[in-house]
Amino acid sequence: MDIFGLSNEEIKQILTTALAGGGDFADLYLEYKEVTGVVCEEDRIENITTGVDQGAGIRLIEEDRSLYIQTNDLSLDGLLKAARDIALANGKQKQTEVKEFSPQKLQSTQVKEDPKTVPISEKTAVVMAANNVARSYSEKVVQVTVSYVDTKKDILVANSEGALSKEERISTRFSINVVARDKDVVQTGFESQGGILGFEVARENADKLARTAAKRAVKMLSAKPAPAGKMPVVMSSEAGGTMVHEACGHGLEGDLIYHGMSVYAGKLNQVVASKKVTVIDDATMNGRYGYFAYDDEGTPAEKTVLIENGVLKQYMTDLYYAKKLGLRPTGNGRRESYSYKPIPRMSTTYIAPGEDDPTEIINSTQKGLLVTRMGGGQVNTTNGDFVFDVAEGYLIENGELGSLVRGATLIGNGPQVLNDIEMVGHDLGFSLGTCGKDGQGVPVADAQPTIKIKSLTIGGLIEEEEK
């Protein structure tokens, strides 16, 4: 990659120097990142951020020991110094040979409108326009926060096994949060859209996202308190894949499996879900927020079937934990930046569409809860227990949509939910976000079709007549 100006021989020299102090494996990660962000709060542009960050990380692995060093000096001398420092830190005499690199072409993101060619004035204008749309929706809208960010990241990864990858990633994300108030009732509406896409994400969708967020916030003001108790739950594809990401996905990451911190450890080729359920992690879905051509260890991205018709088939692994588990690497080694070592992470994770009609799924439910928007939540990966907020939901009564409700939470167990899925729709709805793990945040997408869960505990408010 021209931006780093290093030849293959110089890269090999850096890795050879790192291995001079012993070690079985070494890799080099180079990154150059440009970021622009615009935030509107209190009806005005509150913050504009532009900046460049660059750096490198060198990792050295010997058996169970892993050393990592980072530097902002991307010159050959600076990288060789970092390599010598990590070799000295390991302090052994063994020399592992660096294999010849396989030639790799630069993988570049193709976007409709490169955000780096768009003046900051246009970006702030789109942000302010969305703010105005949301505020003009209703006098009950009392607060609006609009956020825009675009990133261009150049990455080079090489390792002592001969892997060499070069990639340019462009991503854009636009989000809006609206707060509405009616007397003592306060509700929020949030919408976001983005991916490995250009400025067109904001230009084409900002006003629509603003109206949708404002509509949800205002609509939720009139919602009745959600009832508490056990009942069937239908999760619309509109809700996105928060459930599969949190209650299932993290438990299938190789590091948690290896350390015995997942309920799915030791269950390969066992039935862990309803036969209607297939779970996939796919980094090759072009345009999605979890897309990449190579992971942050230089392994080619792939579509990995994790659970197939209810049977656990694979874990998500990076190079290190694939070796520890005796499995193949799945291209899930990811890191927030050059400051961090790679660890197993999700990319775009989803429940595959089934054969059921989404409308029929609702009609088949005599009494239950329809979830059309998920909020935040938490999960214990060691046993799969979770609690999730419902941002928007409706009661289902006699197979028809009933009252809009607020204040609902979903309380359950991930593996149990996967087994209790009775129907799977033929639709598929996506959501996106930044996934946090071990102090690192990486962009991800997740998705699910409309699904029917036999029974879940709903945390809500017990109405007076039920007392």
Number of C-alpha atoms within 10 A of each C-alpha: 15 7 10 15 11 14 12 14 11 14 22 22 17 24 29 22 23 33 32 21 22 23 24 16 21 27 25 27 24 24 23 21 18 16 18 19 20 22 20 21 15 11 14 16 18 12 12 15 10 13 10 12 13 19 18 25 23 28 24 26 18 14 10 7 10 15 16 18 19 21 17 17 15 18 12 17 11 14 28 21 17 23 30 20 16 24 23 15 15 21 13 13 12 12 15 18 15 19 13 15 18 10 11 11 10 16 16 14 20 15 16 11 14 18 24 16 8 12 9 15 9 11 20 21 13 20 28 21 15 27 29 17 17 29 22 13 16 13 11 18 22 15 18 26 23 29 21 25 22 24 21 21 18 21 26 23 24 25 25 24 16 14 19 24 26 19 23 20 20 25 26 25 23 24 22 27 21 27 22 25 18 14 7 6 10 16 21 23 24 23 20 22 20 26 23 25 25 26 25 16 22 26 16 11 16 26 19 15 23 30 23 17 25 30 20 21 25 24 16 23 21 15 17 15 16 24 19 17 13 16 16 22 25 29 27 27 24 19 26 25 26 26 25 21 25 23 27 25 25 23 27 26 25 32 24 20 24 15 9 14 17 22 20 23 18 11 14 15 13 13 16 20 23 20 16 19 23 21 27 22 28 26 29 19 19 16 19 25 27 25 24 27 24 25 25 29 26 25 21 18 21 20 16 20 18 22 26 22 16 20 20 21 17 21 31 29 28 27 21 20 23 20 12 14 15 8 16 15 21 25 30 31 27 25 20 18 24 24 20 19 22 22 24 27 28 27 34 27 28 28 26 22 22 18 11 16 16 21 13 12 20 26 16 14 22 12 19 27 30 27 23 18 20 23 13 12 17 12 21 18 24 15 16 21 17 18 21 22 19 24 24 24 27 22 21 23 16 14 17 16 18 16 16 20 24 23 21 23 22 22 18 19 20 25 19 17 22 22 18 17 21 19 24 25 22 17 19 20 17 20 23 22 19 13 18 13 14 7 8 17 16 18 21 23 29 29 27 30 27 31 28 26 20 18 20 21 17 26 20 17 15 13 12 6 5 6 5
